[in-house]
Amino acid sequence: MLSDDTYIARRLHLLGEWDAALAALGPDAEPELRAEIAVDRWFFRIEGHEEAEKAVAALDPASPTAHLLTGRLAYSRLLFRRDPRADDRAVAEAGYRAAVESGDEKLRGWAVYHWAVLLDNIDQDPAGALPRYETALEIATKSGDGYFESYIIRHLAPHKEPAERLAMLRRSLHLRAALGARPQTLAAQALLADNLPEDDPERAELMRTFRPGARELHIGWLLSED
């Protein structure tokens, strides 16, 4: 059974209230949860990198979660070009590989997914990424994890023909909205809008909807055209 602090922190995390989520955690809170929230805050807001690194460093370095979050930090520095380190590419892949080999099925799925994103977005290697996306999607589907599925199909969609691409992007959006995952929903709205014709009324409505939320949560990379 979850403690009250843990439950509150998880709900705030889902809403994109990362500072409040971290503040809600007591001194005896799971270090893995603290690290996950800190890394997500860094990824979405591009702030608090030092705190995220410290939170990850507090984990057992041999744990699958530590491997996965270390990889995510390295990947995000590369993706956003925020003080990338010379070994970030190697560190990211090594972290994902270790998590794949030592994690339970669900964590293995997330590690495979993040490895695919690294290959896709950093290496521009869809041939290497696509089989990993499919493996991750199989794990998400078998476990009935709609949140995880929403991440995978968001990244699979650009590799599909237009009709299937839009269907996948809409499903990703609907899954996230149904779960109340606010930052992820805003990101899904933005990506769907970006894939619609400029004169499409749905695109205009999506733009009007996601921009205020992105400003409120300080997700700058969703407002790059502002």
C-alpha positions in Angstrom: 0.0 0.0 0.0 1.3 3.4 -0.9 2.0 5.9 1.8 0.1 9.2 1.7 3.2 11.1 0.7 4.1 8.7 -2.1 0.5 8.8 -3.4 0.4 12.6 -3.4 3.8 12.8 -5.0 2.8 10.4 -7.8 -0.4 12.4 -8.5 1.5 15.7 -8.6 4.1 14.1 -10.8 1.4 13.1 -13.3 0.1 16.6 -13.3 3.6 18.1 -14.1 3.8 19.7 -10.7 7.4 18.5 -10.3 8.5 20.9 -7.5 5.4 20.2 -5.4 5.9 16.4 -6.0 9.5 16.5 -4.8 8.4 18.7 -1.8 5.7 16.2 -0.9 8.2 13.3 -0.5 9.3 12.6 3.1 12.8 11.8 4.1 12.1 8.1 4.0 10.6 8.2 0.5 11.7 5.8 -2.2 14.9 7.2 -3.7 13.9 5.8 -7.0 10.7 7.9 -7.1 12.6 11.0 -6.1 15.1 10.4 -8.9 12.3 9.7 -11.5 10.5 13.0 -10.7 13.8 15.0 -10.7 14.8 13.6 -14.1 11.3 14.3 -15.5 11.5 17.8 -14.3 14.8 18.3 -15.9 13.5 16.8 -19.2 10.4 18.9 -19.4 11.5 22.1 -17.9 15.3 21.9 -18.6 16.1 23.0 -15.1 17.3 21.3 -12.0 19.9 19.2 -13.7 22.3 19.2 -10.7 19.5 18.0 -8.4 18.5 15.3 -10.9 22.1 14.0 -11.1 22.4 14.0 -7.3 19.1 12.1 -7.0 20.3 9.5 -9.5 23.7 9.3 -7.8 21.9 8.4 -4.6 20.6 5.2 -6.1 22.3 1.8 -6.1 24.6 2.3 -9.1 24.0 -1.3 -10.2 20.2 -1.0 -10.1 18.3 -1.1 -13.4 16.6 2.2 -12.4 20.0 3.9 -12.0 21.1 2.6 -15.3 18.0 3.8 -17.1 17.9 7.3 -15.5 21.7 7.8 -16.1 21.0 7.0 -19.8 18.1 9.4 -19.9 20.1 12.3 -18.4 22.9 11.7 -21.0 20.4 11.5 -23.8 18.6 14.7 -22.8 21.8 16.7 -22.7 22.5 15.6 -26.2 18.9 16.2 -27.4 18.6 19.7 -26.0 22.3 20.6 -26.5 22.6 21.6 -22.8 26.2 21.1 -21.8 26.5 17.8 -23.5 29.5 15.7 -22.4 31.9 14.0 -24.8 30.8 10.5 -23.6 27.1 11.2 -23.4 26.2 9.1 -26.4 28.2 6.1 -25.1 26.8 6.6 -21.5 23.2 6.7 -22.8 23.5 3.5 -24.7 25.4 1.7 -21.9 22.8 2.7 -19.4 19.9 1.4 -21.6 21.7 -1.8 -22.4 22.4 -2.5 -18.7 18.8 -1.8 -17.8 17.6 -4.1 -20.6 19.8 -6.9 -19.3 19.0 -6.6 -15.6 15.5 -5.1 -15.3 12.1 -6.7 -14.9 9.9 -6.9 -17.9 8.3 -3.5 -17.6 11.5 -1.7 -16.9 13.2 -3.7 -19.7 10.5 -2.4 -22.0 11.1 1.2 -21.0 14.9 0.7 -21.5 14.3 -0.8 -25.0 12.1 2.2 -25.8 14.6 4.8 -24.7 17.3 3.0 -26.6 15.1 3.2 -29.7 14.6 6.9 -29.2 18.4 7.4 -28.8 19.0 5.6 -32.2 16.1 7.5 -33.8 16.7 11.1 -32.6 20.4 11.2 -32.0 21.8 8.7 -34.5 19.1 9.1 -37.2 19.0 5.3 -37.4 15.4 4.3 -38.0 16.5 0.8 -39.0 18.0 0.2 -35.6 15.1 2.0 -33.7 12.1 0.4 -35.3 12.6 -3.2 -34.0 13.1 -1.8 -30.5 10.0 0.3 -30.7 8.1 -2.8 -31.7 9.5 -4.8 -28.9 8.6 -2.1 -26.4 5.1 -1.9 -27.8 4.6 -5.6 -27.4 5.5 -5.3 -23.8 3.2 -2.3 -23.2 0.3 -4.0 -25.0 0.7 -7.3 -23.1 0.8 -5.5 -19.8 -2.1 -3.2 -20.7 0.0 -0.1 -19.9 -1.6 2.7 -21.8 0.8 5.3 -20.5 3.7 3.4 -21.8 2.0 2.7 -25.1 1.4 6.4 -25.5 5.1 7.1 -25.5 6.0 4.4 -27.9 3.3 5.1 -30.6 4.2 8.8 -30.4 7.7 8.0 -31.7 6.5 5.2 -34.0 4.0 7.5 -35.7 6.5 9.6 -37.8 7.7 6.4 -39.5 4.2 5.5 -40.7 2.1 6.7 -43.7 0.0 9.9 -43.1 -3.3 8.2 -42.2 -1.8 5.7 -39.8 0.5 8.4 -38.4 -2.4 10.7 -37.5 -4.3 7.7 -36.0 -1.4 6.8 -33.8 -0.8 10.4 -32.7 -4.5 10.8 -31.8 -4.4 7.5 -29.8 -1.3 8.7 -27.9 -3.1 11.9 -27.1 -6.3 10.2 -25.9 -4.4 7.7 -23.8 -2.5 10.5 -22.0 -5.6 12.6 -21.5 -7.6 9.7 -20.1 -4.8 9.1 -17.5 -4.6 12.8 -16.6 -0.9 13.0 -17.6 -0.9 16.7 -18.2 2.7 17.4 -19.6 2.5 14.4 -21.8 -1.0 15.4 -23.1 0.3 18.9 -23.9 3.2 17.4 -25.8 0.8 15.1 -27.7 -1.4 18.0 -28.7 1.6 19.9 -30.0 2.9 17.0 -32.1 -0.6 16.3 -33.5 -1.0 19.9 -34.4 2.4 19.9 -36.1 1.3 17.0 -38.3 -1.9 18.7 -39.5 -2.2 21.1 -42.4 -1.8 24.7 -41.4 -5.4 25.6 -42.5 -6.9 22.7 -40.5 -9.3 24.0 -37.8 -8.3 21.2 -35.5 -4.7 22.3 -35.7 -5.7 25.8 -34.7 -7.7 24.5 -31.8 -4.8 22.3 -30.6 -2.5 25.3 -30.7 -4.8 27.4 -28.7 -5.2 24.6 -26.2 -1.7 23.4 -25.5 0.2 26.7 -25.5 -1.3 28.1 -22.3 -0.6 24.8 -20.5 2.9 24.7 -21.7 3.5 28.2 -20.5 2.0 27.4 -17.1 4.2 24.3 -16.7 7.3 26.1 -18.2 7.8 23.5 -20.9 9.9 25.7 -23.1 10.6 23.3 -25.9 6.8 23.2 -26.7 6.9 26.9 -27.2 10.0 27.2 -29.5 8.0 29.2 -32.1 6.9 31.8 -29.6 
